[in-house]
Each structure stands twice: as structure tokens, then as C-alpha cells.
Amino acid sequence: MGDFRAAYPGYAATARLDELRAVEYRYLDEGGHVYLDYTGAGLPARSQLRAHASRMLGGVYGNPHSENPTSSASTALVEQARAAVLRYFNASPDEYAVIFTPNATGACRLVGESYPFGRRSRLVLTADNHNSVHGLREYAARCGARVAYAKVNGSDLRVSDRALLDAAGHGHGSHPGLLAYPAQSNFSGVRHPLSWVARAQAAGYDVLLDAAAFVPTSQLDLSVVRPEFVALSWYKMFGFPTGVGCLLARRDALGRLRRPWFSGGTIRAVSVGERWHQLLGDEAAFEDGTVNFLSIPDVAVGLDWISEIGIDLIGQRVAMLTAWLLECLGRLRHSSGAPMVRVYGPRNGESRGGTVALNFLDPEGSIIDERAVSRDASAAGISLRTGCFCNPGAGEAAFGLRRRDLTRARRFLLRPGAEDAPIDDYLILAGMATGGAVRVSLGIVSSVEDVEAFLDFAERTYRDRYPDLTGLTARHGCLLPGGRPPGPPGARPMAAAIVSAARCPRGTPQYLRLRGRWLPPSYRPRGHVAG
Ligand SMILES: Cc1ncc(COP(=O)(O)O)c(C=O)c1O
């Protein structure tokens, strides 16, 4: 730790965050938590929770779709929250509208289902995207639009300007379409250039900027960077409330969207006899049903809280801790000198946020099953994330998966009768040595002690050791380990059997051992192994 303070003297200037942690986030240390999943969810200050409780206890709030006193009280607070969002992002109310959604995913869906895709337009996506953005391709394809991906570079998980230009097709048509990318990767922490927004707009594209992983540690100034659409979830920024996100949309772009339906709260006039409806203008046409009026006011509380601390202070501390974490991970070695960790994405702190994806390696250089890491970390009171984090493009690039293996894996899973086929077998066929990576992410009250705790855990648990893989349950799906493995009663998915018997020989991570036999990557599992 002394080394850290010497290497990063600027850390001392962020001491206010330690003071806040001791009071406002004291549930962390009281509960013995080492919280390293800020990209999963931010954490709330106690004063945010108190503000919610006192508002609820001190007032009466009715459905905002009326004009009675309790309804007006709700409306006033929701409108105050809208104004607070615009102020925070330095957005003019004449230029931007704030649409409250259930989460960032809901914001993306609003754009996808309403965007005027057509045969002559395209949707450009970076391969590094959350599934909630990848899903837009279904709307685009349904309208006959071309979907083009900008590839991720396998070594640092960045997307080059060239790759983006190639995908955008160098000025395609008079209204090229939509570019959607994350300001910060939820897999690798890579910050993709905000300068792409203006460049894409100059080529005629609209831009959907997924800011969900970016805004918890960085300022987004919408008077400087002016994407047509911005998607985010508030709980990622300040922990509370959950169930509320927002789409910030430029009013001119909003006017070009075509909603596929109408619902309560969105219409100016509607008739059953005439089968006719007219939507309200602006944001009201996009907020389906009753908004979360008891929680939306907490967005203003959260924004005030972050503003009072200063997002730059949070960002500076996270940047120092991330750089230190990366340096220390690079130094973790088995006593043979072999590295203990493989990091995916940039190995230093440049142009990146506080999200680090990695795998631990055993003394022979094989990847340690991420489920074992999840189990071991949980036992040590450490909250981190494992898997592919809903970001298959970054995962495929990080693990160097080959197209032909992905095709084979897809065919395996989509073949008739394979509805219950274990995801583990799919992963093997795709060429994955395990089910994904380990993600450590830092945020508002992360401290050097958190980083040290994680590094200590890593050394204690994996240095010169082979992990205990017994008792790991089959992967349940893309997201979760655990639960009953699908398949007939008594059967075990093949990979569960593999896990209990296997260790890949060094340098051949795609070879797996099943009941004493080494399986080549071309091995095609058939159904389940009898239990
Ligand atoms: C970059 C990014 N985009 C979108 C999402 C989706 O957010 P939500 O699940 O809150 O809708 C996430 C969630 O992890 C994310 O990290």
C-alpha cells in the first residue's frame, strides 16, 4: 500500500471519498464487504435512502396522470427530476428531451422499435456492445436494413477508426442510418472515442451512445458531444433507485422516430369506433403507462449527491486505482515465474475506465474455471462478476474464438431437439476453455484497501495452486452458473463431467479431458453424459 501511495501521490487528494465511505457507505465495511462490481451496480449513500424515506413519509403522491393535489405533487417531482437530468448533462431543454424508462435496456428498445430503418439504411454496431444494444439488430433486420459490425481488436479490445469506417460504409446513401456504441465497455473498460459521434453525424448517421458504464465515473457534456440518443440506468451511477433509466434524445431525432404502438399516457386522442389515435408530442409519447413516480424523484437526489462530491474526483480516484490494479496483476506470478493472471483489454490506465476483465491461470498456464473463482471470491466476502457480462462480441475477441467454431456451436445448440442441450457443451464447441472471464470493477467509494484485498485473495487462493473444481454446478445459461442443469433427470451435462476430470495441458486450452480421454477441439458431444 505504501508503494501505491508513493506511486500515486494524487490519491491523498481524494481522501474525502474515504470519509464518505466511513459514514455514507458504512454498510460496506460493517458487513465486511469487498465490493468490486460497480459496473454491475453502483452503491447508494445512506443520505439518498433517507431522502427517499422522508419524502415517502412526509407526503402523499398519486398517479401523475391526473390533476388532483396528490397527482400534481408527483408530477412536480417528476418534472424537477427531468430538469435535474438536463442540468447535470449540460443539455438544453430546447435541444434534448428526457424520457424515463425502466433501465438502459428500455431506452435502447425505444430507439430500436421506433427507428425508421429501411432497405437503404444500415445499423452499425461495434462488436463490443452490451446485448441490450446488439438486440437492436433484430429491429433493423426486420425492416430490411443492413447490419454491419465494427470489429474489436483481439489484443487490446479496442475498435479502430478504420474498422468503424469500414462498417459505416464510407458515406452510404443519403440517410445512412444508426450507429450504436458504448462510451465505455462493460467488458474491458475500454473507452471508445466520443469523437466518433460528430464524425458519424457528419457522414449522415444518427448515434445512439450507450453511456451506462461511462457516466458512473465520467462527465458526459451534451453541449459538447451531442448524440441523437443516450441510454443509461441510474442505479449504475448512484445505486438507487433501481428500475429507472433514461433515454436522452435530441428533439429533432425524436421527431423522426415512429412508435409501433400507443399506450396509456402516450396519446393526445384515440378512438375505438374510428380506430384512430394521435400521440402526444415529445417525451410523453415515449413514456408508456405510468412512470415510476415514487422513484424518479430519487434521480434528482442522486444527481445532486454526485455533483456535490464531484464526478471528476470519483473518476480520478478510480483511474489511479485501476492503473495500480493492472500493474499489480501484471506482477502476480507463480513461484516458477509463470503469470498468474491474463488480463483482457488494455494493460494500462490509458483511455479506459475502472472495469478490468481477467482470468486466473494455474501453474501450468491453464485458465482457472470462472465458477471456482466466483465461489472462492464469495467465500472471501468479495463481490465480483464472472462470465461474459452480456457482451458476447468483446468476449469472442478476448478469447480468440474462431468463426468456424462459433458456427459449429450455433448448429449444435439450434439443432432440432437440442432445446435442453447444456450451455457448457455449446461453450466447449465454441472453443471456450471456461465459461468466461472474471470482472473486477471499481467505483464511487472504491479504495486502495479493496484493491489490496483482491490481490491478497488472488495470491492466497491461486499462487502455486490448482483450484478445487469439485462440486461446481453446470452453467445454467449465458448469465448464471447454478440451478438444476437442464436435461433428463439423473443426467449430467457433459461439461460438468469434464470439469471434474479435466485440466488442459499447457498451451492447448481447447483440448478437454473427459474420463481419461483428451478431446480435440473438433469433438462433437452428443446429448448428456449419464449421471
Ligand atoms: C454498457 C451497458 N449497457 C447497457 C447495460 C444494460 O443495463 P440495464 O440492465 O440496467 O438495462 C449495461 C448493464 O450492465 C451496461 O453495462
The ligand as an SDF file (V2000), in Angstrom:
LIG
                    3D

 16 16  0  0  0  0  0  0  0  0999 V2000
  -22.6560   -0.7500  -21.0650 C   0  0  0  0  0  0  0  0  0  0  0  0
  -24.0010   -1.2680  -20.6390 C   0  0  0  0  0  0  0  0  0  0  0  0
  -25.0620   -1.0340  -21.4160 N   0  0  0  0  0  0  0  0  0  0  0  0
  -26.2840   -1.4530  -21.0960 C   0  0  0  0  0  0  0  0  0  0  0  0
  -26.4940   -2.1620  -19.9410 C   0  0  0  0  0  0  0  0  0  0  0  0
  -27.8880   -2.6120  -19.6130 C   0  0  0  0  0  0  0  0  0  0  0  0
  -28.2920   -2.0050  -18.4220 O   0  0  0  0  0  0  0  0  0  0  0  0
  -29.6460   -2.4350  -17.7290 P   0  0  0  0  0  0  0  0  0  0  0  0
  -29.5390   -3.8980  -17.4620 O   0  0  0  0  0  0  0  0  0  0  0  0
  -29.6980   -1.6180  -16.4890 O   0  0  0  0  0  0  0  0  0  0  0  0
  -30.7330   -2.1150  -18.6790 O   0  0  0  0  0  0  0  0  0  0  0  0
  -25.4270   -2.4560  -19.1010 C   0  0  0  0  0  0  0  0  0  0  0  0
  -25.6150   -3.2660  -17.8980 C   0  0  0  0  0  0  0  0  0  0  0  0
  -24.7150   -3.8360  -17.3460 O   0  0  0  0  0  0  0  0  0  0  0  0
  -24.1480   -1.9730  -19.4460 C   0  0  0  0  0  0  0  0  0  0  0  0
  -23.0860   -2.2030  -18.6620 O   0  0  0  0  0  0  0  0  0  0  0  0
  1  2  1  0
  2  3  1  0
  2 15  2  0
  3  4  2  0
  4  5  1  0
  5  6  1  0
  5 12  2  0
  6  7  1  0
  7  8  1  0
  8  9  2  0
  8 10  1  0
  8 11  1  0
 12 13  1  0
 12 15  1  0
 13 14  2  0
 15 16  1  0
M  END
$$$$
